Amino acid sequence: MNRSMVKKALRNPQFMLLLVLAIVLILIPILAPVIAPHDPLQEDFANFMISGSREYPLGTDQLGRCLLSRLIWGARPSMLVVFVVVAIVATVGIVMGITAGWIGGWVDTLLSRFTDIVVAIPSTVFVIALVSVLGPGLKNTIIAMSLVGWTEYMRVTRALVMSIKNNTFTEEARLGGLPEGQLIHRNIVPNIMPYLLVNITQDIGANLLTLSGLSLLGLSSQPPTPEWGFMLSQGRQYIQTAPWLIVYPGLAIVLNVVIFNLLGDSLRDILDPRYERPRRKRRKLKTWLETD
């Protein structure tokens, strides 16, 4: 981001609030050993299936484990998988997009047609089928989600590079003798990354939903590891007797998805050149003394 974009971000209260909330959501799994009141795997059969108490604020599950502690620790595998997948697909897609957009010709055609083939495959069905073949587990989930998630980054990056590489400042740098590697590093990447941050931010929520769906089907996290989607899967059979077992994990997933999606929307507004910070209208003071 350049200085003008940073100033817009700092003047945007909605973006700053969402950024703070996103940072808090990221810090929760990091600080899980400190802020979790109990061991998420510790069983307490004397207090199983309670809706809430002073010792267990959000209640306990069917084995008497603290639900609050499991939610806090469950953020670790959930967010770890999501961030690893986003890092992989963003890196692969951006590298392929820069290569296709900058070189062009048969390289662009080959990479674009390969991307079209991958896009034609239903991503959710492919991920479920691949995890079923490889076997349940977070590692196989990362592999399956990474194989189909890079296509959007490739397409967006390719379009951005093709629109920038023929600009005046790029031509001047090329005529000035700047090597292509430095030209891409100094001119292309800094100009496309702010726009790709929007995709990266919103992709966090999308991948979290995909991971939760796989865990709900029993294809991702395995017991006894606490993970939000798997907690939903375990709580389904107690939906009438202990609804809090699915309410709180569901709220955790929804909260993360909404915050990161709204953060991406706010970031897009800031990066939009037509974005203007709304100004308060000053009320004119009426004078009660009128002169003829």
SEMAR-817459 format. One line per field, with one value per atom (N, C-alpha, C): x, y, z; atom name; residue number from 1. Coordinates in steps of 0.02 Angstrom, whole numbers. Example, Ala and Ser with C-alpha at 12.3 -4.5 7.8 and 13.67 -1.06 7.14 Angstrom:
2
x: [660;615;660;642;684;645];
y: [-284;-225;-165;-112;-53;2];
z: [390;390;390;354;357;394];
atom: [N;CA;C;N;CA;C];
n: [1;1;1;2;2;2];
# end
This chain:
292
x: [42;0;44;22;57;30;58;39;-33;-58;-128;-176;-161;-204;-200;-140;-133;-172;-170;-208;-283;-306;-377;-397;-352;-367;-371;-325;-324;-384;-411;-469;-535;-532;-593;-607;-655;-667;-691;-730;-754;-696;-650;-592;-549;-536;-494;-526;-592;-626;-621;-634;-630;-558;-509;-440;-422;-444;-431;-464;-527;-562;-527;-503;-467;-402;-367;-305;-321;-376;-396;-411;-447;-463;-400;-349;-286;-246;-251;-214;-244;-309;-341;-309;-300;-267;-194;-161;-91;-84;-131;-129;-172;-191;-235;-209;-145;-122;-129;-132;-136;-209;-252;-320;-371;-355;-402;-406;-466;-471;-456;-464;-454;-417;-396;-368;-426;-421;-477;-490;-443;-451;-468;-469;-482;-557;-572;-640;-663;-725;-754;-825;-830;-895;-944;-920;-966;-1003;-977;-1008;-1019;-1039;-1048;-1117;-1119;-1181;-1216;-1177;-1209;-1206;-1258;-1265;-1220;-1196;-1153;-1148;-1090;-1079;-1021;-1005;-949;-884;-877;-816;-813;-872;-877;-926;-903;-948;-993;-968;-1007;-1032;-1024;-1049;-996;-1017;-973;-1005;-965;-991;-1010;-1019;-1042;-991;-929;-877;-856;-891;-876;-818;-799;-743;-769;-727;-746;-755;-815;-830;-792;-784;-747;-675;-644;-574;-568;-617;-614;-624;-665;-673;-609;-576;-514;-459;-452;-401;-422;-487;-511;-496;-482;-463;-394;-353;-285;-285;-314;-314;-355;-410;-452;-415;-388;-354;-287;-254;-190;-200;-248;-262;-281;-325;-348;-291;-248;-193;-141;-128;-81;-108;-172;-202;-201;-221;-221;-151;-101;-32;-9;-27;-7;-41;-108;-145;-129;-119;-102;-34;15;82;82;50;48;11;-48;-88;-55;-23;10;70;110;169;146;95;70;40;5;-26;26;79;132;168;181;215;173;108;65;56;44;32;93;151;213;243;247;278;230;167;118;131;104;117;92;130;109;110;152;153;87;64;0;-57;-56;-108;-109;-50;-45;-70;-48;-68;-142;-167;-237;-283;-265;-306;-304;-246;-241;-285;-285;-328;-401;-421;-490;-512;-466;-482;-495;-452;-461;-525;-540;-602;-663;-660;-717;-734;-687;-700;-734;-792;-824;-777;-756;-704;-724;-786;-807;-810;-837;-841;-771;-726;-657;-622;-630;-597;-623;-690;-719;-695;-693;-671;-598;-556;-484;-469;-502;-491;-516;-570;-596;-545;-511;-461;-398;-373;-311;-321;-381;-395;-406;-448;-461;-399;-397;-340;-327;-297;-285;-234;-183;-133;-163;-203;-235;-286;-317;-364;-327;-268;-229;-210;-189;-170;-229;-287;-345;-369;-372;-396;-346;-282;-231;-231;-253;-251;-302;-354;-407;-417;-382;-396;-357;-310;-264;-291;-344;-366;-387;-423;-445;-387;-336;-276;-240;-238;-204;-239;-305;-343;-337;-346;-343;-273;-222;-152;-135;-155;-141;-173;-235;-269;-234;-213;-179;-112;-74;-8;-14;-62;-71;-92;-127;-147;-92;-41;13;75;89;154;165;111;117;107;104;97;160;154;209;268;255;310;346;310;343;387;362;402;463;457;514;567;545;592;627;590;619;670;652;698;759;751;808;857;843;890;879;822;809;795;831;820;748;725;655;640;688;676;664;705;696;634;618;559;496;494;436;434;493;496;479;502;494;431;411;355;290;295;234;205;246;221;193;228;199;133;121;59;1;14;-41;-58;-10;-22;-79;-86;-142;-209;-218;-282;-290;-234;-238;-251;-236;-250;-325;-366;-438;-458;-430;-445;-418;-359;-329;-372;-394;-434;-500;-535;-600;-593;-535;-525;-517;-499;-494;-562;-613;-681;-706;-693;-717;-684;-619;-585;-605;-622;-646;-712;-756;-819;-807;-761;-746;-717;-671;-642;-695;-739;-792;-838;-853;-896;-863;-798;-762;-760;-748;-747;-816;-868;-936;-951;-920;-928;-880;-837;-789;-728;-713;-658;-596;-598;-541;-512;-524;-496;-525;-483;-503;-497;-538;-535;-467;-446;-481;-466;-433;-414;-476;-480;-538;-532;-586;-589;-662;-675;-743;-791;-771;-814;-827;-776;-785;-827;-822;-866;-939;-951;-1020;-1043;-998;-1016;-1034;-995;-1008;-1071;-1087;-1144;-1211;-1210;-1274;-1322;-1296;-1340;-1369;-1343;-1369;-1405;-1428;-1456;-1518;-1556;-1616;-1602;-1556;-1542;-1488;-1441;-1386;-1370;-1413;-1403;-1341;-1314;-1255;-1193;-1196;-1139;-1130;-1183;-1176;-1184;-1216;-1227;-1161;-1120;-1059;-1006;-994;-948;-974;-1040;-1068;-1059;-1069;-1058;-985;-940;-868;-851;-878;-865;-895;-959;-993;-958;-938;-904;-840;-800;-737;-750;-798;-813;-837;-883;-912;-859;-817;-767;-716;-692;-641;-672;-735;-767;-780;-803;-814;-748;-695;-629;-607;-620;-603;-644;-709;-751;-726;-708;-682;-616;-575;-511;-522;-572;-587;-610;-651;-673;-614;-566;-508;-465;-457;-415;-450;-516;-553;-535;-511;-493;-553;-613;-673;-696;-661;-682;-668;-717;-709;-737;-700;-725;-784;-841;-899;-886;-902;-891;-955;-947;-1005;-1028;-1092;-1120;-1125;-1099;-1102;-1170;-1200;-1264;-1254;-1292;-1288;-1329;-1299;-1334;-1382;-1443;-1493;-1488;-1490;-1489;-1560;-1575;-1643;-1652;-1597;-1603;-1595;-1646;-1644;-1647;-1606;-1606;-1646;-1680;-1721;-1677];
y: [-60;0;63;113;176;219;277;318;340;356;378;323;261;205;193;200;191;245;307;361;348;323;306;251;202;147;172;216;242;287;319;363;326;262;222;184;206;173;101;87;19;-29;-8;-50;-61;-8;-15;-61;-56;-100;-173;-185;-254;-280;-237;-258;-278;-240;-257;-323;-333;-395;-455;-445;-499;-517;-466;-479;-517;-499;-535;-608;-620;-689;-729;-696;-731;-744;-697;-705;-758;-771;-820;-889;-918;-984;-981;-925;-919;-919;-885;-879;-931;-984;-1035;-1064;-1080;-1108;-1061;-996;-946;-931;-923;-899;-955;-1016;-1071;-1090;-1092;-1106;-1178;-1226;-1296;-1331;-1391;-1435;-1457;-1446;-1463;-1538;-1579;-1652;-1682;-1639;-1665;-1681;-1742;-1765;-1757;-1737;-1728;-1756;-1821;-1854;-1832;-1799;-1773;-1711;-1679;-1618;-1622;-1679;-1686;-1659;-1630;-1605;-1552;-1506;-1450;-1389;-1348;-1291;-1233;-1231;-1176;-1172;-1150;-1142;-1094;-1079;-1034;-1065;-1130;-1164;-1175;-1188;-1200;-1150;-1091;-1037;-1056;-1095;-1114;-1186;-1217;-1284;-1336;-1399;-1455;-1500;-1544;-1589;-1656;-1707;-1772;-1809;-1786;-1817;-1771;-1717;-1671;-1625;-1617;-1572;-1501;-1454;-1383;-1360;-1336;-1315;-1252;-1205;-1144;-1160;-1203;-1222;-1257;-1299;-1334;-1286;-1234;-1184;-1145;-1126;-1088;-1131;-1192;-1236;-1259;-1263;-1283;-1232;-1170;-1119;-1134;-1170;-1184;-1226;-1287;-1325;-1292;-1260;-1229;-1172;-1125;-1068;-1088;-1138;-1160;-1188;-1232;-1261;-1206;-1161;-1108;-1064;-1042;-997;-1034;-1097;-1135;-1143;-1160;-1168;-1102;-1048;-982;-963;-976;-960;-1000;-1064;-1106;-1084;-1078;-1063;-993;-946;-878;-876;-911;-912;-944;-1002;-1037;-996;-970;-932;-868;-833;-770;-782;-833;-848;-868;-909;-930;-870;-827;-769;-719;-707;-663;-692;-758;-791;-786;-801;-800;-729;-681;-613;-578;-593;-558;-587;-653;-685;-685;-703;-706;-763;-758;-808;-877;-928;-997;-1014;-980;-993;-970;-912;-887;-933;-955;-1000;-1066;-1095;-1158;-1153;-1102;-1094;-1076;-1036;-1016;-1076;-1118;-1177;-1227;-1234;-1279;-1254;-1188;-1159;-1170;-1164;-1175;-1247;-1294;-1364;-1375;-1346;-1353;-1319;-1261;-1225;-1265;-1304;-1343;-1400;-1419;-1473;-1443;-1469;-1443;-1450;-1394;-1395;-1433;-1423;-1456;-1531;-1554;-1626;-1655;-1618;-1642;-1649;-1599;-1601;-1659;-1669;-1724;-1791;-1798;-1861;-1875;-1823;-1832;-1849;-1815;-1830;-1900;-1921;-1989;-2041;-2026;-2072;-2072;-2012;-2006;-2026;-2017;-2033;-1970;-1974;-1915;-1890;-1825;-1795;-1725;-1685;-1615;-1609;-1653;-1649;-1662;-1713;-1729;-1675;-1644;-1589;-1530;-1514;-1460;-1474;-1537;-1555;-1548;-1574;-1572;-1501;-1460;-1391;-1349;-1365;-1326;-1340;-1399;-1417;-1380;-1353;-1321;-1247;-1222;-1155;-1099;-1115;-1065;-1031;-1057;-1034;-961;-939;-870;-822;-840;-797;-793;-848;-848;-801;-805;-764;-690;-673;-603;-575;-613;-590;-580;-626;-621;-557;-544;-484;-420;-419;-360;-349;-402;-396;-371;-397;-377;-304;-278;-208;-161;-187;-145;-148;-205;-213;-166;-139;-92;-20;-7;62;102;168;213;201;194;186;120;68;4;10;43;53;95;147;189;149;106;65;15;-13;-60;-26;34;72;96;104;125;69;9;-46;-88;-80;-120;-192;-240;-311;-332;-383;-404;-429;-463;-487;-430;-378;-320;-280;-280;-245;-276;-341;-376;-364;-367;-361;-290;-240;-170;-137;-155;-120;-160;-224;-263;-286;-320;-349;-296;-239;-190;-160;-160;-130;-179;-244;-292;-320;-319;-350;-318;-251;-223;-250;-261;-286;-361;-397;-468;-479;-430;-436;-444;-415;-422;-495;-528;-599;-642;-625;-665;-660;-601;-591;-627;-621;-654;-730;-752;-824;-859;-822;-852;-878;-837;-858;-916;-913;-966;-1033;-1032;-1095;-1121;-1076;-1098;-1135;-1111;-1146;-1214;-1218;-1282;-1331;-1308;-1351;-1375;-1330;-1350;-1401;-1394;-1443;-1511;-1513;-1577;-1609;-1568;-1594;-1619;-1584;-1605;-1674;-1688;-1754;-1806;-1786;-1832;-1845;-1797;-1807;-1766;-1727;-1683;-1701;-1659;-1671;-1734;-1769;-1831;-1824;-1862;-1858;-1882;-1856;-1810;-1736;-1720;-1651;-1606;-1553;-1508;-1466;-1464;-1424;-1406;-1344;-1319;-1362;-1380;-1421;-1490;-1520;-1586;-1580;-1524;-1514;-1510;-1479;-1478;-1548;-1588;-1656;-1698;-1689;-1727;-1703;-1638;-1610;-1621;-1645;-1654;-1701;-1755;-1804;-1779;-1723;-1695;-1628;-1618;-1553;-1536;-1586;-1573;-1571;-1611;-1614;-1565;-1550;-1504;-1461;-1414;-1374;-1331;-1316;-1273;-1307;-1373;-1408;-1391;-1368;-1348;-1272;-1240;-1168;-1130;-1145;-1107;-1120;-1183;-1192;-1160;-1164;-1131;-1056;-1026;-953;-935;-976;-963;-962;-1010;-1013;-953;-939;-882;-817;-807;-745;-735;-786;-780;-767;-802;-792;-721;-697;-630;-576;-582;-530;-526;-583;-582;-561;-580;-557;-482;-456;-384;-346;-375;-344;-339;-391;-389;-337;-331;-280;-209;-198;-132;-118;-168;-159;-143;-173;-158;-85;-62;8;56;39;82;83;25;21;47;56;83;157;178;249;296;269;311;318;282;284;353;381;445;437;460;457;504;479;523;579;637;695;715;736;759;827;830;894;941;1000;1048;1083;1084;1118;1193;1227;1300;1327;1372;1402;1455;1450;1498;1561;1616;1679;1701;1715;1736;1811;1847;1918;1932;1951;1965;2040;2062;2132;2144;2198;2215;2240];
z: [0;0;0;-38;-35;22;30;88;86;26;22;43;23;43;118;147;219;256;231;263;259;201;194;244;251;297;369;388;456;470;418;426;421;405;397;462;502;567;559;507;497;483;440;425;487;526;584;636;645;692;670;606;580;583;572;576;647;696;766;784;762;777;744;682;647;684;708;746;810;843;905;889;833;814;799;773;758;822;870;933;978;972;1017;1012;953;951;972;960;980;1056;1089;1162;1196;1161;1190;1255;1261;1325;1384;1370;1424;1442;1392;1405;1414;1394;1403;1477;1506;1578;1597;1550;1566;1509;1524;1472;1427;1361;1317;1312;1334;1331;1399;1451;1519;1526;1548;1556;1628;1636;1703;1702;1715;1709;1763;1815;1866;1842;1789;1763;1687;1663;1590;1570;1511;1479;1522;1552;1587;1541;1546;1500;1519;1580;1601;1677;1700;1771;1781;1844;1856;1834;1842;1822;1747;1717;1645;1615;1595;1573;1515;1467;1408;1413;1470;1480;1463;1463;1448;1396;1366;1315;1345;1303;1326;1369;1368;1410;1467;1478;1532;1518;1455;1437;1430;1451;1450;1378;1362;1294;1275;1322;1308;1291;1329;1316;1248;1232;1168;1109;1120;1067;1056;1111;1105;1072;1095;1066;996;984;918;864;885;836;806;842;818;754;754;691;636;655;605;570;607;578;547;577;548;478;470;404;355;376;332;309;355;336;294;308;267;196;190;124;85;119;85;63;105;86;26;23;-33;-97;-95;-157;-182;-135;-156;-189;-160;-190;-259;-264;-328;-381;-362;-410;-432;-385;-402;-447;-432;-474;-544;-549;-615;-652;-617;-649;-674;-635;-657;-718;-715;-771;-835;-830;-889;-915;-870;-892;-918;-890;-910;-974;-978;-1036;-1095;-1083;-1137;-1185;-1245;-1297;-1278;-1297;-1286;-1211;-1172;-1100;-1069;-1089;-1065;-1085;-1148;-1172;-1134;-1123;-1088;-1016;-980;-910;-904;-951;-949;-963;-1012;-1027;-970;-938;-881;-823;-814;-762;-778;-841;-861;-847;-857;-843;-769;-727;-654;-631;-660;-642;-660;-715;-738;-690;-647;-599;-537;-516;-454;-395;-368;-317;-254;-230;-169;-178;-234;-248;-254;-287;-295;-228;-185;-119;-78;-77;-39;-66;-132;-162;-147;-152;-141;-68;-22;49;66;34;45;21;-34;-61;-18;-1;37;110;135;205;245;298;339;374;386;421;396;439;422;365;365;313;244;238;174;155;205;191;160;186;159;86;73;5;-43;-23;-67;-80;-28;-37;-76;-71;-106;-181;-201;-272;-315;-283;-323;-305;-255;-231;-264;-309;-336;-399;-428;-494;-494;-442;-440;-435;-397;-392;-459;-495;-559;-607;-610;-657;-640;-576;-556;-566;-547;-555;-628;-671;-743;-772;-753;-778;-754;-691;-664;-698;-707;-738;-810;-847;-916;-922;-871;-873;-851;-816;-789;-833;-864;-897;-956;-985;-1041;-1020;-954;-931;-944;-937;-952;-905;-840;-793;-803;-826;-840;-902;-954;-1014;-1000;-958;-942;-904;-858;-820;-867;-914;-962;-1007;-1032;-1075;-1036;-971;-929;-916;-940;-932;-870;-836;-776;-796;-768;-785;-770;-806;-800;-729;-698;-630;-581;-585;-541;-561;-626;-649;-620;-620;-590;-515;-483;-410;-387;-424;-402;-430;-490;-522;-523;-538;-546;-479;-439;-377;-329;-316;-270;-295;-360;-386;-388;-386;-388;-320;-273;-208;-168;-168;-130;-152;-217;-241;-227;-226;-210;-136;-94;-23;-10;-53;-47;-55;-107;-118;-61;-37;17;80;96;157;153;97;90;82;57;49;116;168;234;257;249;268;225;160;115;132;145;162;230;276;342;335;292;280;248;201;169;219;261;312;361;382;429;398;333;300;297;283;281;351;402;470;491;468;483;454;397;366;394;440;468;425;379;332;348;401;416;484;534;600;631;668;701;776;814;887;912;969;1014;1001;944;930;925;965;959;896;856;795;784;763;762;721;661;619;649;678;709;772;807;865;844;786;760;743;714;696;758;811;872;908;901;936;902;840;804;839;868;899;965;991;1053;1041;980;962;1004;1027;1066;1141;1164;1236;1257;1213;1229;1168;1151;1090;1092;1152;1156;1125;1116;1087;1013;979;909;901;949;943;947;997;1007;953;933;876;812;800;741;743;801;808;797;821;811;736;698;626;591;607;574;590;652;672;633;626;588;515;486;414;401;443;433;441;492;505;448;425;372;305;292;230;231;288;293;290;317;313;240;202;131;93;111;78;95;158;177;142;135;101;27;-3;-73;-80;-33;-35;-30;11;20;-43;-75;-134;-196;-193;-250;-258;-315;-323;-318;-326;-321;-249;-202;-132;-103;-70;-35;34;82;151;158;181;189;239;220;263;298;359;397;371;365;344;404;396;451;449;505;510;514;475;476;534;572;628;603;625;604;649;617;656;666;728;746;736;731;719;645;613;541;530;485;468;406;406;347;291];
atom: [N;CA;C;N;CA;C;N;CA;C;N;CA;C;N;CA;C;N;CA;C;N;CA;C;N;CA;C;N;CA;C;N;CA;C;N;CA;C;N;CA;C;N;CA;C;N;CA;C;N;CA;C;N;CA;C;N;CA;C;N;CA;C;N;CA;C;N;CA;C;N;CA;C;N;CA;C;N;CA;C;N;CA;C;N;CA;C;N;CA;C;N;CA;C;N;CA;C;N;CA;C;N;CA;C;N;CA;C;N;CA;C;N;CA;C;N;CA;C;N;CA;C;N;CA;C;N;CA;C;N;CA;C;N;CA;C;N;CA;C;N;CA;C;N;CA;C;N;CA;C;N;CA;C;N;CA;C;N;CA;C;N;CA;C;N;CA;C;N;CA;C;N;CA;C;N;CA;C;N;CA;C;N;CA;C;N;CA;C;N;CA;C;N;CA;C;N;CA;C;N;CA;C;N;CA;C;N;CA;C;N;CA;C;N;CA;C;N;CA;C;N;CA;C;N;CA;C;N;CA;C;N;CA;C;N;CA;C;N;CA;C;N;CA;C;N;CA;C;N;CA;C;N;CA;C;N;CA;C;N;CA;C;N;CA;C;N;CA;C;N;CA;C;N;CA;C;N;CA;C;N;CA;C;N;CA;C;N;CA;C;N;CA;C;N;CA;C;N;CA;C;N;CA;C;N;CA;C;N;CA;C;N;CA;C;N;CA;C;N;CA;C;N;CA;C;N;CA;C;N;CA;C;N;CA;C;N;CA;C;N;CA;C;N;CA;C;N;CA;C;N;CA;C;N;CA;C;N;CA;C;N;CA;C;N;CA;C;N;CA;C;N;CA;C;N;CA;C;N;CA;C;N;CA;C;N;CA;C;N;CA;C;N;CA;C;N;CA;C;N;CA;C;N;CA;C;N;CA;C;N;CA;C;N;CA;C;N;CA;C;N;CA;C;N;CA;C;N;CA;C;N;CA;C;N;CA;C;N;CA;C;N;CA;C;N;CA;C;N;CA;C;N;CA;C;N;CA;C;N;CA;C;N;CA;C;N;CA;C;N;CA;C;N;CA;C;N;CA;C;N;CA;C;N;CA;C;N;CA;C;N;CA;C;N;CA;C;N;CA;C;N;CA;C;N;CA;C;N;CA;C;N;CA;C;N;CA;C;N;CA;C;N;CA;C;N;CA;C;N;CA;C;N;CA;C;N;CA;C;N;CA;C;N;CA;C;N;CA;C;N;CA;C;N;CA;C;N;CA;C;N;CA;C;N;CA;C;N;CA;C;N;CA;C;N;CA;C;N;CA;C;N;CA;C;N;CA;C;N;CA;C;N;CA;C;N;CA;C;N;CA;C;N;CA;C;N;CA;C;N;CA;C;N;CA;C;N;CA;C;N;CA;C;N;CA;C;N;CA;C;N;CA;C;N;CA;C;N;CA;C;N;CA;C;N;CA;C;N;CA;C;N;CA;C;N;CA;C;N;CA;C;N;CA;C;N;CA;C;N;CA;C;N;CA;C;N;CA;C;N;CA;C;N;CA;C;N;CA;C;N;CA;C;N;CA;C;N;CA;C;N;CA;C;N;CA;C;N;CA;C;N;CA;C;N;CA;C;N;CA;C;N;CA;C;N;CA;C;N;CA;C;N;CA;C;N;CA;C;N;CA;C;N;CA;C;N;CA;C;N;CA;C;N;CA;C;N;CA;C;N;CA;C;N;CA;C;N;CA;C;N;CA;C;N;CA;C;N;CA;C;N;CA;C;N;CA;C;N;CA;C;N;CA;C;N;CA;C;N;CA;C;N;CA;C;N;CA;C;N;CA;C;N;CA;C;N;CA;C;N;CA;C;N;CA;C;N;CA;C;N;CA;C;N;CA;C;N;CA;C;N;CA;C;N;CA;C;N;CA;C;N;CA;C;N;CA;C;N;CA;C;N;CA;C;N;CA;C;N;CA;C;N;CA;C;N;CA;C;N;CA;C;N;CA;C;N;CA;C;N;CA;C;N;CA;C;N;CA;C;N;CA;C;N;CA;C;N;CA;C;N;CA;C;N;CA;C;N;CA;C;N;CA;C;N;CA;C;N;CA;C;N;CA;C;N;CA;C;N;CA;C;N;CA;C;N;CA;C;N;CA;C;N;CA;C;N;CA;C;N;CA;C;N;CA;C;N;CA;C;N;CA;C;N;CA;C;N;CA;C;N;CA;C;N;CA;C;N;CA;C;N;CA;C;N;CA;C;N;CA;C;N;CA;C;N;CA;C;N;CA;C;N;CA;C;N;CA;C;N;CA;C];
n: [1;1;1;2;2;2;3;3;3;4;4;4;5;5;5;6;6;6;7;7;7;8;8;8;9;9;9;10;10;10;11;11;11;12;12;12;13;13;13;14;14;14;15;15;15;16;16;16;17;17;17;18;18;18;19;19;19;20;20;20;21;21;21;22;22;22;23;23;23;24;24;24;25;25;25;26;26;26;27;27;27;28;28;28;29;29;29;30;30;30;31;31;31;32;32;32;33;33;33;34;34;34;35;35;35;36;36;36;37;37;37;38;38;38;39;39;39;40;40;40;41;41;41;42;42;42;43;43;43;44;44;44;45;45;45;46;46;46;47;47;47;48;48;48;49;49;49;50;50;50;51;51;51;52;52;52;53;53;53;54;54;54;55;55;55;56;56;56;57;57;57;58;58;58;59;59;59;60;60;60;61;61;61;62;62;62;63;63;63;64;64;64;65;65;65;66;66;66;67;67;67;68;68;68;69;69;69;70;70;70;71;71;71;72;72;72;73;73;73;74;74;74;75;75;75;76;76;76;77;77;77;78;78;78;79;79;79;80;80;80;81;81;81;82;82;82;83;83;83;84;84;84;85;85;85;86;86;86;87;87;87;88;88;88;89;89;89;90;90;90;91;91;91;92;92;92;93;93;93;94;94;94;95;95;95;96;96;96;97;97;97;98;98;98;99;99;99;100;100;100;101;101;101;102;102;102;103;103;103;104;104;104;105;105;105;106;106;106;107;107;107;108;108;108;109;109;109;110;110;110;111;111;111;112;112;112;113;113;113;114;114;114;115;115;115;116;116;116;117;117;117;118;118;118;119;119;119;120;120;120;121;121;121;122;122;122;123;123;123;124;124;124;125;125;125;126;126;126;127;127;127;128;128;128;129;129;129;130;130;130;131;131;131;132;132;132;133;133;133;134;134;134;135;135;135;136;136;136;137;137;137;138;138;138;139;139;139;140;140;140;141;141;141;142;142;142;143;143;143;144;144;144;145;145;145;146;146;146;147;147;147;148;148;148;149;149;149;150;150;150;151;151;151;152;152;152;153;153;153;154;154;154;155;155;155;156;156;156;157;157;157;158;158;158;159;159;159;160;160;160;161;161;161;162;162;162;163;163;163;164;164;164;165;165;165;166;166;166;167;167;167;168;168;168;169;169;169;170;170;170;171;171;171;172;172;172;173;173;173;174;174;174;175;175;175;176;176;176;177;177;177;178;178;178;179;179;179;180;180;180;181;181;181;182;182;182;183;183;183;184;184;184;185;185;185;186;186;186;187;187;187;188;188;188;189;189;189;190;190;190;191;191;191;192;192;192;193;193;193;194;194;194;195;195;195;196;196;196;197;197;197;198;198;198;199;199;199;200;200;200;201;201;201;202;202;202;203;203;203;204;204;204;205;205;205;206;206;206;207;207;207;208;208;208;209;209;209;210;210;210;211;211;211;212;212;212;213;213;213;214;214;214;215;215;215;216;216;216;217;217;217;218;218;218;219;219;219;220;220;220;221;221;221;222;222;222;223;223;223;224;224;224;225;225;225;226;226;226;227;227;227;228;228;228;229;229;229;230;230;230;231;231;231;232;232;232;233;233;233;234;234;234;235;235;235;236;236;236;237;237;237;238;238;238;239;239;239;240;240;240;241;241;241;242;242;242;243;243;243;244;244;244;245;245;245;246;246;246;247;247;247;248;248;248;249;249;249;250;250;250;251;251;251;252;252;252;253;253;253;254;254;254;255;255;255;256;256;256;257;257;257;258;258;258;259;259;259;260;260;260;261;261;261;262;262;262;263;263;263;264;264;264;265;265;265;266;266;266;267;267;267;268;268;268;269;269;269;270;270;270;271;271;271;272;272;272;273;273;273;274;274;274;275;275;275;276;276;276;277;277;277;278;278;278;279;279;279;280;280;280;281;281;281;282;282;282;283;283;283;284;284;284;285;285;285;286;286;286;287;287;287;288;288;288;289;289;289;290;290;290;291;291;291;292;292;292];
# end
